[in-house]
Every structure is written in structure tokens, then in C-alpha cells.
Amino acid sequence: MRRPLRIALELLGPAFVAAVLYSSVSLAISRDLIFAKGFLMFLAFAYLFSAIPSVVFTVIMEFAFARGLEERSWRTVALTSGLGAVAGVVIALTFAKGFDNQRGAFSVFPLLGFTTGAVIGLAIYRFSKNRPNRVAGGN
């Protein structure tokens, strides 16, 4: 995967993936089409609230790639999953402060962040080309 495409995926992908996952699970649980109808609104809020975590995620991932993390490595998927979980915790805590009476409602966000990170990591893994093995001390 070319670097500009990977950066675009890291910046713009998490909010979209999270919105699709959240809406799909909510629809499956409630069987109420209100979640399907409100998808675009939820997507807008997802981009709004995940903007800063997505930038931080992208910076950390690009730093890791610059330090030698291979795109086609399961460590990439693990790192994206972990960063997604951390972002989910941060977003859940942010929401919980604003909605004192509904703190439990946001407890799904860390799992949603983990799953979103895993999907982004798997996309990076899947659409990146294999690189030849590097020889230590080589160019």
C-alpha cells in the first residue's frame, strides 16, 4: 500500500468503520431501522469525535512504520487494535463526563475502538505488498 493511501486510511477509515460497526450491531440488536436511518448523522458525529484520536493514531503508526514496522506484519494489526482500544477508552471517558447519568451507555466504545483498529490493521496488512527480507547491515 502506498504511503499516501495508508495515511488516508489511517485518518479517515476509523470513523467510517466504527460507524458501520456500531450501526450494524445496533440494528441487529434492536431490529429498529432508526439506526439505519440515522447512519449519516452518526457518521458525522464519529468523524467529529474521532478527529483528534485519528490524527494521533496516524502519527503513531507512521512513526512505527518509519522505525521498521512492516505493513504485512501481525504486529501491525496488534498495534492498530491496541491503539483503537485506547482511542475507544478516551472517547468513552469524554462522553461519560458530559452524560453523568448514562455512563454505562459508552462502555461499548473500547471494544468498538479495538475492533475498528483491527479492521484498519487488517486492511493495511491485506493491501500491502510483501517486501523482500532485509539483510542486517545491508542497504
Backbone torsions as a table, in degrees:
resi	resn	phi	psi	omega
1	MET	NA	132.1	179.2
2	ARG	-69.7	148.9	-175.1
3	ARG	-57.9	-46.1	179.4
4	PRO	-60.3	-38.0	178.2
5	LEU	-68.0	-40.3	179.1
6	ARG	-63.8	-42.2	179.1
7	ILE	-64.8	-41.1	177.0
8	ALA	-61.3	-41.3	178.0
9	LEU	-64.1	-42.3	-179.4
10	GLU	-67.3	-34.7	-179.1
11	LEU	-80.8	-45.1	-171.1
12	LEU	-100.9	-21.5	-176.0
13	GLY	-69.0	-43.8	-174.3
14	PRO	-57.1	-44.4	-178.8
15	ALA	-63.9	-41.6	-179.9
16	PHE	-65.6	-47.2	-179.6
17	VAL	-61.9	-44.4	179.9
18	ALA	-62.5	-40.9	179.5
19	ALA	-64.4	-42.2	178.7
20	VAL	-65.4	-45.9	-180.0
21	LEU	-62.6	-48.3	-178.1
22	TYR	-62.6	-45.8	179.8
23	SER	-65.3	-40.1	-179.9
24	SER	-65.2	-45.8	179.5
25	VAL	-66.6	-42.4	178.9
26	SER	-62.2	-41.1	178.5
27	LEU	-65.4	-41.8	-179.8
28	ALA	-66.4	-37.1	-178.4
29	ILE	-74.7	-47.6	-173.0
30	SER	-90.6	-21.6	-176.0
31	ARG	55.6	30.3	179.6
32	ASP	-113.0	125.3	-176.2
33	LEU	-70.9	-0.5	178.7
34	ILE	-59.8	-33.4	179.6
35	PHE	-71.4	-36.2	177.1
36	ALA	-68.9	-39.8	-179.8
37	LYS	-69.0	-33.6	-177.7
38	GLY	-90.9	12.8	-175.8
39	PHE	-59.2	-45.7	-177.6
40	LEU	-64.0	-37.1	177.2
41	MET	-67.2	-43.5	178.4
42	PHE	-63.7	-37.9	178.1
43	LEU	-62.0	-42.1	178.1
44	ALA	-62.0	-44.0	177.8
45	PHE	-66.4	-35.6	178.6
46	ALA	-62.3	-43.8	177.6
47	TYR	-66.0	-38.0	-179.3
48	LEU	-63.8	-49.4	-174.6
49	PHE	-83.2	-15.2	179.5
50	SER	-104.8	7.0	-177.2
51	ALA	-60.0	-54.5	-178.4
52	ILE	-66.4	-47.2	177.0
53	PRO	-59.1	-34.0	179.1
54	SER	-68.3	-38.1	177.4
55	VAL	-65.9	-45.0	178.3
56	VAL	-62.1	-43.7	177.5
57	PHE	-56.6	-46.7	-178.1
58	THR	-64.3	-44.1	179.9
59	VAL	-61.9	-45.5	179.8
60	ILE	-63.6	-44.6	-179.3
61	MET	-64.4	-43.9	-179.7
62	GLU	-66.8	-35.1	174.4
63	PHE	-62.8	-44.3	179.3
64	ALA	-63.4	-41.3	178.0
65	PHE	-65.1	-39.3	178.9
66	ALA	-66.2	-28.7	179.3
67	ARG	-86.7	2.5	173.4
68	GLY	115.0	-0.1	176.5
69	LEU	-65.1	127.1	-179.7
70	GLU	-81.8	137.6	178.9
71	GLU	-61.8	-40.2	-179.3
72	ARG	-93.6	58.1	179.3
73	SER	-132.2	142.8	177.4
74	TRP	-68.7	-19.5	173.9
75	ARG	-64.3	-32.3	175.8
76	THR	-62.8	-45.9	179.6
77	VAL	-64.1	-41.3	179.0
78	ALA	-64.0	-42.9	179.8
79	LEU	-65.3	-44.0	179.2
80	THR	-64.6	-37.4	178.2
81	SER	-64.8	-45.0	179.0
82	GLY	-63.9	-44.2	177.9
83	LEU	-64.1	-36.7	177.0
84	GLY	-64.1	-40.6	178.3
85	ALA	-64.0	-42.4	177.9
86	VAL	-62.1	-44.1	178.0
87	ALA	-61.6	-39.7	177.8
88	GLY	-62.6	-39.6	177.3
89	VAL	-64.2	-45.5	-179.7
90	VAL	-61.1	-45.3	-179.8
91	ILE	-66.0	-41.2	178.6
92	ALA	-62.8	-42.6	178.7
93	LEU	-65.7	-36.7	177.5
94	THR	-63.1	-45.9	178.2
95	PHE	-65.8	-42.0	-176.0
96	ALA	-62.1	-33.3	178.5
97	LYS	-67.5	-33.7	-179.0
98	GLY	-82.3	-20.9	-177.0
99	PHE	-127.9	74.2	-175.6
100	ASP	-57.3	-32.1	-175.8
101	ASN	-84.0	-5.6	-177.5
102	GLN	-129.8	37.0	-175.9
103	ARG	-58.7	-38.9	-178.9
104	GLY	-65.9	-21.4	-178.3
105	ALA	-65.9	-22.4	-176.5
106	PHE	-100.9	6.0	-177.6
107	SER	-67.8	-15.1	179.4
108	VAL	-78.7	-16.8	-173.8
109	PHE	-62.3	-39.0	176.7
110	PRO	-60.6	-41.6	177.0
111	LEU	-67.1	-39.5	176.5
112	LEU	-62.1	-42.1	177.3
113	GLY	-64.0	-43.1	178.0
114	PHE	-60.1	-47.4	-178.6
115	THR	-66.3	-40.8	177.4
116	THR	-61.6	-45.9	177.5
117	GLY	-59.9	-39.9	178.7
118	ALA	-64.0	-41.4	179.0
119	VAL	-63.7	-44.0	178.5
120	ILE	-64.2	-43.9	178.0
121	GLY	-61.5	-41.7	177.6
122	LEU	-65.6	-35.3	177.0
123	ALA	-65.9	-43.8	176.9
124	ILE	-61.4	-46.1	179.6
125	TYR	-59.4	-48.5	-174.0
126	ARG	-68.7	-40.3	-173.0
127	PHE	-97.4	10.1	175.2
128	SER	-98.1	147.9	-179.7
129	LYS	-85.0	150.0	173.6
130	ASN	-66.4	136.6	173.9
131	ARG	-102.7	147.3	177.1
132	PRO	-64.2	150.9	179.0
133	ASN	-60.4	137.7	178.6
134	ARG	-89.0	141.0	177.7
135	VAL	-94.5	132.9	-179.8
136	ALA	-61.2	131.6	-179.8
137	GLY	83.4	-3.7	179.7
138	GLY	-84.4	-174.6	-178.7
139	ASN	-84.5	NA	NA
